[in-house]
């Protein structure tokens, strides 16, 4: 028997570090950050020790003989990655693993005074940065987030029907109560405290604020009621406190989702999945109620290019093929589509569509009975049509123009960073200019994650990104390039308490977590999310006197 890596894989390579026989690839040294859809276990060399499963933060590693029906394909997916590759050479060591020499590239001398580092953002990039600092140095870390609950992309970006992926948040949550960590949630840099004040109280500041805006289509009608961004929709069903409960209207039977990335697939899957199948997840209460009352039965995914160029990953597309009660159809309106799928080789994204029904769709008719997701490639949106509300989307392609009747349009064509007070900003890339994480012209200021490299790579890609930034920060510290804080350790605490009386600390975050879990148990769900700033702050205050778990 062998172990198999499945859909939830976050590629942070925790499993690679513990494998005694070097059977998990590609390793971080073999790829660029974010340069692989997932990791794979070589069935020829796996010794069934289970170390990888124990180390995986998202429960993505399972024994081959224990794979559920929807994931049995992953045994073949893992094996296919190693076809034509020679098994790795062990080198004759007792662990059958040719280990390299230890490298300590992110350490400070033992007599180096503890650094005080502020990390702005508690998503994966921020938490990997904090973890790296806490593990490799004696730094004191100040965690800051503008929302009243920690988690960033893990809390507000991962789909509720992907509970395994959300589990990486448990790993990060253990750092909240670390003795060298101070947490300030519901604190916004630029509103409650200036970047200059933040810098004056710390040796260094790392901004890991993500890319919270969305890219626009730039077509007529894009701002009609019923046309919204996938960013808004995802935040809505994840109970983000900055998105109102009534922000999404699901009264239309047919909805168009523009884009072919993983976010587009998430949106389509949530819209098409029967509400009762989502009732056992931690989806926002208001979103579940809207899906139950809504009329959506068909979701049309519009991709500008062909199936070979789609941006989604194979695992996410495989998941669409196993949605209970949902038909997956490829609109065969262009002869290039079927030809490309049939000619796709192993590892080609288009190959995943082999076996998916292909048929021409008559858009003049209402959606067919049941629930359906239609993949329509070579179909670029040219205009959103409507008189006061979306009624159709006009597309262009080799086959000419087509008007597809829809009652809503969701654009899922990528995220974009936004300017941060006090930092330079590159409008073309939506990122902060930097040199290996060091912000250009701002000594002691650093970036990590999507605001550093753009919205590329999943959760695990932020681990290597954060490590690079921390390495740069520590080299600057050794070179004497950091200015000492102007104020003592407790001065920042007093400052922000004066500015904002609704702060949430680590004890408050633990209380929020307990409250949501208790509400979930009452309703037979894993958790029931608090959806407004008021609810989150009230839960934090009510439970902050209780001991941390």
Buried (B, 14 or more C-beta within 10 A) or exposed (E): EBBBBBBBBBBBBBBBEBBBBBBBBBBBEEBEBBEBBBBBBBBEBBEEBEBBBEBBBBBBBBEBEEBEEBBBBBBEBBBEBBEEEEEBEBEEEEEBBEEEEEEEEBEBEEEBEEBBBBBBBBBBBBBBBBBBBBEBBEBBBBBBBBBBBBBBBBBBBBBBBBBBBBBBBEBBBEBBBBEBBBBBBBBBBBEBBEBEBBBBBBBBBBBBBBBBBBBEBEBEBBEBEBBBBBBBBBBBBBBBBEBEBEBBBBEBBBBBBBBBBBBBBBBBBBBBBBBEEBBBBBBBBBBBEBBEEBEBBBBBBBBBEBBBBBBBBBBBBBBBBBBEEBBBBBBBBBEBBBEBBEEBEEEBBBBBBEEBEBEEBEBEEEBEEEBBBBBBBBBBBBBBBBEEBBBBBBBBBEEEEBBBBBBBBBBBBBBBBEBBEBBBBBEEEBBBBBEEBBBEEBEBBBBBBBBBBBBBBBBBBBBBBBBBBBBBBBBBBEEEEBEEBEBEBEBBBEBBEEEBEBBBBBBBBBBBBBBBBEBBEEEEBBBBBBBBBEBBBBBBEBBBEEEEE
